[in-house]
Amino acid sequence: MTISTPSWDKNRFKLKDTQVSMKAVVTLANGGYEMLSYQDVAIPTPNDDEVLVQVLAAGVNNTEINTRLGWYSSKVTEGTEALGSNDAEQENAASESDGGWNEETPFPFVQGTDCCGRIVSVGANIDANRINERVLIRCSIRNEGWNSPENIWMASDFDGAFAQFVKIAASEVFAVESDWTDAELGTIPCAYGTAENMIHRADVSAGDTVLVAGASGGVGSAVVQLAKRRGAIVTAIVGANKVEEAAILGADRIVTRGTDLVEALGEKSMDVVIDNVAGETFGQMTQVLKRGGRYASSGAIAGPIVSLDMRNLYLKDLTLIGCTGWDEPIFPNLISYIERGEIKPLLAKTFPLQDIAQAQQEFTEKKHVGKFVLIPPALTDEQKTLFELSDD
Amino acid sequence: MTISTPSWDKNRFKLKDTQVSMKAVVTLANGGYEMLSYQDVAIPTPNDDEVLVQVLAAGVNNTEINTRLGWYSSKVTEGTEALGSNDAEQENAASESDGGWNEETPFPFVQGTDCCGRIVSVGANIDANRINERVLIRCSIRNEGWNSPENIWMASDFDGAFAQFVKIAASEVFAVESDWTDAELGTIPCAYGTAENMIHRADVSAGDTVLVAGASGGVGSAVVQLAKRRGAIVTAIVGANKVEEAAILGADRIVTRGTDLVEALGEKSMDVVIDNVAGETFGQMTQVLKRGGRYASSGAIAGPIVSLDMRNLYLKDLTLIGCTGWDEPIFPNLISYIERGEIKPLLAKTFPLQDIAQAQQEFTEKKHVGKFVLIPPALTDEQKTLFELSDD
């Protein structure tokens, strides 16, 4: 089944008379926190192949901030943090048609890439027994099948989880049996899916030496866990103020950001580098790779334009692997890791959904380790009645 | 069998009394053409697993010039051509321990990576019936087996083919049945092996759109042929003065160097880029790649330090593949392509071995299309007697 990108009906949030509403954060346009509007909007109606999910917990990610800021535009050369405080470049990015994750972002829309929820209603083609399943949503969707690299994303190509309800193709909704809390499950999809995808493509295996940049972040801390799960020997790079917290990640070795990696680790010491940071340290990361080494990236938080010495690339038979769309095994694997107790959540803090600006502000300050999660308000009696939900 | 790097006995070229000698070009040290010494040296003695090959034709490649100049040093930031005319940077490179292909180059030694020859004697463990086979030598050797990326090279890790004779592990010597001339066969190993290795790793398949940079060069012209052989649709980049000559390469489309690739070809128009040029055009080459595209490199003739926009890499799920050591199928494949008439040689010109400096000078001017080949002098009666060779 091909999942097509839905049309962006600009009136879709408008309430009809007597309609039961939901709370949602609508992102109005490129810009600062003032673009995050907490408001009453229409509850979406699933089509025949979709389900409606009540959002129980929604993680906070870089990608939502990047999209709001317009960071994906090629006109932007700074890292996310710098862009957030650079009005001129932000304004420039906001007017670019390539500033969104996937081409232009058609505002207004609901962001929110991570979702732990429960199914409250199903489309005509979907088994009604799925109602009440506690689920995680696969936010990266291979919309032309697994043999095509084309992909669409929840919260970029259709409305996401910063709301009380989200509708989505049933094929992307995975039941999960676990004693984790909703908030803990809400830390998983985007960060762990992105991490597992890099680890999968870089073919991390038992005994591999793996260097993880930005290891205290959402994706980085997931990489450390998932690489350790495969039996790799992990070196984690974290900020100097995170060394203690980073010990709990399970890394075999921790180096602080700013350390000369070639001096500290040695040339040709690493089989794999998993990097969501890039920036000035990129060159050192290719230097420490062994001959035949693999480098995987899903981000560039410290700056997207890097200097590459081609002699490092070709004389050492390196492979640099860009990772966005997830491969087929990634999400089912993650669900099984949770259910078998092979990974642990790393929940830094929860915020009420309406405090999203504060959550993103603290997120950008990067003083935390692990994930921030937004919790939508509990259902109203009216909403419960609409979906015939019990109180539990 | 592990093929170890032989020790570099500094006295190995010295003639003993009454010993039959051979002509060879000995590269004395990093530096200019004056370092290429055409002289009488000792004929090497194969060990038990080796054969001795009479060199019939030896191609000219960038790698020999790069190694002599010390271009592989990370201290060098210019392309080969600029380095050749920049005394200061050349001098700088010459004093660097990483200026050689594989770490430091232990001068003096015999360069020459390409060899068409015939077997004139065999070591104790090798079938004597192989004597007189016309052969091509696999110059890229996986010395710790095919599962390890470690590799050594003829003419970098042991003496090569710029001589009348070369000794080499019998496993790297492939008989070839063909009506091509020796000089034509001498165009194949390094350039076509390097080209086929990139095409193999980039998984070029029928119908793929493939962009080839430096398509009039030795490796580039081989890439065009080998990609066409697989049924790809090939766009070749050549200098403005090479457009007519380039038509014979068989490319489906030719664009001249300096053309804005994004304007001429369009963003996301190419499945694969095969690039031995790098330099300033690198960014455009990543821009024209489709989502899921592959970029393979074995060189950086226009300058090794490039600017990479990580967003191109990761948002498009690109893979950048550095290629040096050849994979197992590469050389047997090439031999079969020659024997089945699936490729044609592109011999630009032959030179006597002693005119190597002139050949390299013309090579560096890049006015030719295809390969230059050096022809060692015919055997002396004394040499023929030594190996009991007939006159034919």
Boltz contact constraints between the chains, C-beta under 6 A:
constraints:
  - contact:
      token1: [A, 149]
      token2: [B, 291]
      max_distance: 6.0
  - contact:
      token1: [A, 149]
      token2: [B, 292]
      max_distance: 6.0
  - contact:
      token1: [A, 149]
      token2: [B, 317]
      max_distance: 6.0
  - contact:
      token1: [A, 278]
      token2: [B, 310]
      max_distance: 6.0
  - contact:
      token1: [A, 291]
      token2: [B, 149]
      max_distance: 6.0
  - contact:
      token1: [A, 292]
      token2: [B, 149]
      max_distance: 6.0
  - contact:
      token1: [A, 297]
      token2: [B, 310]
      max_distance: 6.0
  - contact:
      token1: [A, 297]
      token2: [B, 314]
      max_distance: 6.0
  - contact:
      token1: [A, 298]
      token2: [B, 314]
      max_distance: 6.0
  - contact:
      token1: [A, 300]
      token2: [B, 310]
      max_distance: 6.0
  - contact:
      token1: [A, 304]
      token2: [B, 309]
      max_distance: 6.0
  - contact:
      token1: [A, 304]
      token2: [B, 310]
      max_distance: 6.0
  - contact:
      token1: [A, 304]
      token2: [B, 311]
      max_distance: 6.0
  - contact:
      token1: [A, 305]
      token2: [B, 307]
      max_distance: 6.0
  - contact:
      token1: [A, 305]
      token2: [B, 309]
      max_distance: 6.0
  - contact:
      token1: [A, 306]
      token2: [B, 308]
      max_distance: 6.0
  - contact:
      token1: [A, 307]
      token2: [B, 305]
      max_distance: 6.0
  - contact:
      token1: [A, 308]
      token2: [B, 306]
      max_distance: 6.0
  - contact:
      token1: [A, 308]
      token2: [B, 308]
      max_distance: 6.0
  - contact:
      token1: [A, 309]
      token2: [B, 304]
      max_distance: 6.0
  - contact:
      token1: [A, 309]
      token2: [B, 305]
      max_distance: 6.0
  - contact:
      token1: [A, 310]
      token2: [B, 278]
      max_distance: 6.0
  - contact:
      token1: [A, 310]
      token2: [B, 297]
      max_distance: 6.0
  - contact:
      token1: [A, 310]
      token2: [B, 300]
      max_distance: 6.0
  - contact:
      token1: [A, 310]
      token2: [B, 304]
      max_distance: 6.0
  - contact:
      token1: [A, 311]
      token2: [B, 304]
      max_distance: 6.0
  - contact:
      token1: [A, 313]
      token2: [B, 322]
      max_distance: 6.0
  - contact:
      token1: [A, 314]
      token2: [B, 297]
      max_distance: 6.0
  - contact:
      token1: [A, 314]
      token2: [B, 298]
      max_distance: 6.0
  - contact:
      token1: [A, 314]
      token2: [B, 322]
      max_distance: 6.0
  - contact:
      token1: [A, 314]
      token2: [B, 323]
      max_distance: 6.0
  - contact:
      token1: [A, 314]
      token2: [B, 324]
      max_distance: 6.0
  - contact:
      token1: [A, 315]
      token2: [B, 324]
      max_distance: 6.0
  - contact:
      token1: [A, 317]
      token2: [B, 149]
      max_distance: 6.0
  - contact:
      token1: [A, 317]
      token2: [B, 322]
      max_distance: 6.0
  - contact:
      token1: [A, 317]
      token2: [B, 324]
      max_distance: 6.0
  - contact:
      token1: [A, 317]
      token2: [B, 325]
      max_distance: 6.0
  - contact:
      token1: [A, 318]
      token2: [B, 322]
      max_distance: 6.0
  - contact:
      token1: [A, 319]
      token2: [B, 321]
      max_distance: 6.0
  - contact:
      token1: [A, 320]
      token2: [B, 320]
      max_distance: 6.0
  - contact:
      token1: [A, 321]
      token2: [B, 319]
      max_distance: 6.0
  - contact:
      token1: [A, 322]
      token2: [B, 313]
      max_distance: 6.0
  - contact:
      token1: [A, 322]
      token2: [B, 314]
      max_distance: 6.0
  - contact:
      token1: [A, 322]
      token2: [B, 317]
      max_distance: 6.0
  - contact:
      token1: [A, 322]
      token2: [B, 318]
      max_distance: 6.0
  - contact:
      token1: [A, 323]
      token2: [B, 314]
      max_distance: 6.0
  - contact:
      token1: [A, 324]
      token2: [B, 314]
      max_distance: 6.0
  - contact:
      token1: [A, 324]
      token2: [B, 315]
      max_distance: 6.0
  - contact:
      token1: [A, 324]
      token2: [B, 317]
      max_distance: 6.0
  - contact:
      token1: [A, 325]
      token2: [B, 317]
      max_distance: 6.0
